[in-house]
Amino acid sequence: MHINGKELPLAGLAIQSVTGKWIGPLEKWPKFFKVFSNKGYNMIHFTPLNHRGDSNSPYSIYNQLSFAPDLFPEGTSIEDQHAKINAMTAMMEREFGLLSLTDVVWNHTAENSDWLQDHPEAGYNLHNSPHLISAYQLDSALVDFSSNLRHLGYPTILDSVDDLLKIMEGIKTHVLGGLRLWEFYIVESAPAVSAALTAWKKGKYDDSVFDQVDFAGMSLYDKAKIIADKGLEGRDTLGERFQKQLKSSIAAAYLVSLYGDYSDAKAAEAQRNLTSVINEINLPFYRQFDADRETILESIFNRVKYIRLDLKRGEITPEYFDDGICLNVGPLSLNPILLVSHITTEPSSIQRALSPLPTMVGSGPTTLSKTLQALRAALISVARSLSGAIVSSCATAVVR
């Protein structure tokens, strides 16, 4: 690394960070460089200088190939933008002894980007990132609850922790109570048992799977662990409800090891036995859900307390605001993090995503592209039916 031909060791860097949109057009930059240089800095770190999206955040990019137009005279071409930036950075080094550095955040795409509308598959959505489905459904339910506080008899203006605690009880009843989020964590027992009994009856199993295992006298915990290790699919993923599946062939092999060949006389006992094993397999997943549920409630309580009681931001309303990267309910609703930033779908899934929507949305890729902005404004009314909403990577899912 060199400055004007003189070597600069890494340990010798003295870096000043600058937000480009705050220091004005390029013509005003030299006066700032003089100050930075006089203070002993030898490198300027610029936040992204790309064309910003409608949130105006430098980390929400409208066009990754162009610089922000407000840095240049109106009508400056992209080619001239690059030339002017190159000239500016050369002058920084030559006249002020300053090197330049900037963030590269190509994946931080603004929701109004033309490119994103042409390539919706590039974003996180409920088709290519199904682990976000549960978080999306939770956020949609929180938005709904926020919109109906007064109707449900809960305070919309919080004057004390007691008011907040009333709302938290409402969340337990009207949000978490109806969502049945544990279904995203567990094996659905009845279908799994039914499939195993059918496989047992039809001989669709490998009876050598448990040749070396003696289940007699084994604890329920040990049985569940062995069977889960052999046949549980989706153990470490979160996706659709009841995504975790127990292979029917493995469950049937377990029944064979205990009862031998199928007979109707053995079916009822086998059903009870396998049900108890699946319940044991599910036990740690229920515990995981319980822990996540407490995290959800704690996160909401702390966020609402900070916004409504500590900062005294006023009445809870169903409105939205744009925070610069994602659409957040933020201080205008109960929801600490709304995980929706762009309403769009993968091209191959557009028809499936749009088919249940209200007629205002339309039914094809062209209509979808034209109505992205309208969809965002109409999020509350379409949230339940939208199956392909892009989910923001800048928010953290409160449900793992």
N, C-alpha and C positions, 0 to 999 in steps of 0.2 A: 504494500500500500504506500502510495506516494502523494505528497502535496507539492505541486509545482516542481516536480522532479526530486524532491527531498523525501527520503524514506521516513515513514511514520509507523512505529510499532503499534501493535494492537492495543497494548496497555496505555498508549499515549492518546487514545481517542477521548475527546471531550464533546459530548453530543447534546445538542439542544433540539427538543421536539417542537414541531410547528404544525398547526392546522391550517392548511392552505386557504380554506374558504374565509378564514378570519383575518388574513393579512392582505386581502384585496388582490387586484389584478397584478400580473407580472411586473408592470412598470413601477409598482410601489415596493417591490421586494428588496431592492438594493439598500434602502435606508434601514431595513431590519438587519440585513446581513452585516452592515457596518457595526451595529450595536453588538450583535452576537460575536463578531470577530474581536472587537475591543474587549469583550468580557473573557476572551480566552478560549472560546469554542472553536473546534476545527472540523466539525461535521454537523450538518443539519438533517434531522430525521423529519421527513414530511409524512403526515398521514396521507392515505391514498388521494391522488390528485385527479382521479378519473371523473368522468361525467357522472354527477350524483343523481339518484332517483328522486321521487317526489317527497321523500322524507327529509331530503337535504343532508343526510348523514354521509360522510366520506367513506363509510363502511357499508353503504348500500348503493351499488353501482348500477347506473342506467345503461352505460355503454363502456365495456371494458377496453375498447380500442381507441377511445378518445379521451382527451383531458376535459376538465370542467370548463364549459364555455365562458363562465364569468371571469376566467383568468385572462381572457384575450379580448380584443376588439370584436364587436359583433360581426359574424360572418366568416371568421377565421376558419379555414379548412383544417381537417385533421392532419394533413401533411404539414401545413404551416405551424400548427400547434406543436408538433413534434420538433420541428426545426427551432422554434422559439424556446422550448424547454431545454433543448440541447445547448443552445447559445447561452441561456441563463445559467445552467450548471457549470459550463466552461468559465463564464465570467465570475461565478462564485469562487471558484478555485483560484483563478488568475489574479483577481483584484482583492479578495478577502481571505484567501487561504482556507476556504471552506469546502469540504467534500459533501456529497449529498447521498441520502439514503431514503428509501420509501418502502411502505408496506406493499406487499403483493397479495391481494385478496380477491382473486378472480372468481371465487365461489360465492362471494357476497353480492348476490344479484338483487337489484331492487324489484319490488313487486310490479312496477309498471314498465319493466324492461320489455322492449319489442322482442328481443332475443328469447326471453323466457316464454312469451306467448307463442313463439314459433317452435320452441323446444321445451314443452312442459314436462317431458320425461326427465329433464335434468335435475328437477327438484326432489326433495323428500316428499313422498306422498303415501297414501294409505295402501297403495298397491305395491310399491317397491320398498316400503318401510313399514310392514304390518305391525312391527313392535310398537308403533305409535298409536294404534287404533284405540287402545284402552285410555291413553292420555287424552286423545281427541274427544272421546265420548265423555270423559270426566269434565273437560273444559266446556263442552257444549252444554252439559247439565248445569254447570256453575253459571254460565251465561244466562240460561233460562231462569234459574233461581234468582239471580241478581235482578232480572227484569220483572220478577213477580213478587218481590219482597212485600210491598204494600198490600197486594191482593191476598197474600198468605198470612198477613197479620204481623209481619216482622218490621222492626224499625228501619227506616232508610237513612235516618240521621243518628249517628252514634254519639252519645254524650258520656258514656261510661263503659267500663269493661263488662258490666252486667248486660248492657245492650248487645255487645259483641257476643257474649255467651249465649244469648237467646238466638242469635243468627247461627252460631255454631251448632246448636241443637237442631235448627232447621236444616242445616246442611246434612247432618247425620240422617235426618228423616227423609227429606225431599230430594237429596242428591245421591248420597251414598246408599241409602236404603233401597232406592229403585234401580240403581245401576248394576247391582250384583257383580261387582268387579272381580270377586273371587273366581268367577267362571273363566277368567283369563289365565288363571294359575293352575287349575286342577284337571285331572282326568274325569270325564263325565262317567259316573259309575254304571248306570243302567245300560247304556248302549255298549259299553266295553264288556260287561258281563254277558249280555245277549249275544254279541259277536263271538265271544269265547265259547259259549255253549254250542253255538251253531258249528264252529270249527271243530269242536270236540265230537259232535254228533256226526259230522261229515268226514271225520278223519283227516282234517287239514291241519296237521301239526307234525313236528319232528319229535318223536318220543325219546330220542337220544339226548335232547337238550339238557335234561336234568338227570341223566344216568348216574352221575356221580354225586347227586344231592339226595340226602335223606330228610324229607320235610317232616317226618313223624317226630313229634316232641319238640320241634323247632319253634322258637318264639314268633309271634306275629310280625314283630319288627324285622327279624332276620329273613323271614319269608318274603316280606315286602321288598327288602333291599335286594335280595337275589333276583326276584322276578323283575324289579325295576331296572336293575343293571342289564338284564338280558333283553327286555322288551319294551322299555319306556322310550317313546319317541317325543322329541320336542322338549326335553327336560330343561334345557338351558335357554329357551327362546320364549318370547312373548309375542303373540300375534292375535289370531282370531280367538273368540271364546272357545274353550275346550280344545285348544290346539294340541295339548298334550294327549297322546294316544298310547294305549297299551296294545301291543301287537296281539291279535287274536290267536295266532299260531303259538305264541309263547305262553299265553294264558291257558290255552287248551292243553299244551304239554304239561303244565303244572297240574291241571285237573286229572290228566292221565296218570301222572306219577302218584296221585293220591287215591284215585278211584278206579283206575283201569279203563277199559272200554266204556263208552257211553251206554247208559240205559235210562229210561224215563224215571225209574225208581231212585236213581242217584241224583237226578237233576236239581231237585229242590235244595238238598244239602250242599251240592257243589256251588249252586248260586249263592247261598249264604256265605260259604267259605270264601269264594272269590271276591264277593262284595266287601267282606271285612279286610281282605288283603289290599284291595284298591283304596279303601278308606285310610288304611295305614300308609300307603304310598302317598296319598294326598295330604297327610297330616303336616309335613314340613312346608308344603306349598300354602296351606291355610295359614300357617305361622308367618310365612313370608308376606302374605296378603295383610295379615293383622298389623305387621310392622309397617308396611307401606301405607296402610290406612291411617295409622298414627302420624306418619310423616306428612301425609296430605293435610290432615287437620291442623297439625302444628304449623305447617307452612302458611296455610290460609289465615290462621289466627294471628300469627306474627306479622304478616303482610298487612292485613286489614287494620290491626292495632296501630301499626306504624303510620299508615296512610290516613286513617280516619280519626284516631285519637291523638297521636303524637303530632302529626302535621296538620290536623284539623282541616282536611280537604273538602269537607262539606258532604252533601247528600250523595248517597249511592244511586247511580243512574245506570241505564243500560247502554249508555253511549260508549264510543270507542275513541281512542286517539292513537296516532302513529308515533312510536317512540324513535323512529329512525332506522330500525332494522326489521322489527316484526310488529305486527298489530298486537297491541296489548290492551287488556281491559285496564291494567294498571290502576291508577287512583280513581278511575271512574266506575269500577265495579268490584265485586268481591274477589274475582279470580286473580291470583298472583301472577300467573303466566298463562296467557292464551296461546296455544301452540299452533295457531293457524296464521301463516303469513301470505300465502298465495292460494287462490282458489283455482285449481286447474287439475288436469288428469293426464295420465299417459295416453298417447294417441290410440293405442290398441284398446284402451279401456273407456274411451270417451262415451260411447253409447251406453255401456253398463253404468257409468257414473251418473249420466244425465237422465236416464230413463225414469227414475222416481222423482225427479225434481219438478217444482211447479212449472207451468207452461211459460212463465216469464223468462226462463233460462234458455229455452230452445232445445234443439235435439241434435246438434251436429258440431263438428270441429270449428267451422267458420263462425257459427253463432257463439260458441263457447269463447273463442278468441275475442269477439267483440263485446262480450258481456262480463269479462273478468272484473272490471271495475264495479259494475252493478252487483255482481255476486258478493264482492267484499262488503258492500254496504248492506246487503240483504242477508248477511251471515246468520243472524239469529234465527230467521225464519226457515232457512234451508239446512241448518246444521245437522238435524236429525237424519235427513234423507241423503245428504251428500256423502258418497262413499269414496270419493277420490280426491279429497281436499289435500292440497300440498301442506305439509306440516313443517313448521319452521325448524331449521337446525340450530337456530340461535337461542332457542328456549330449552329448558331442561324438563323432561317428562317427570311428573311427580309420581307416576306409577311406573315402576321398572318393567 
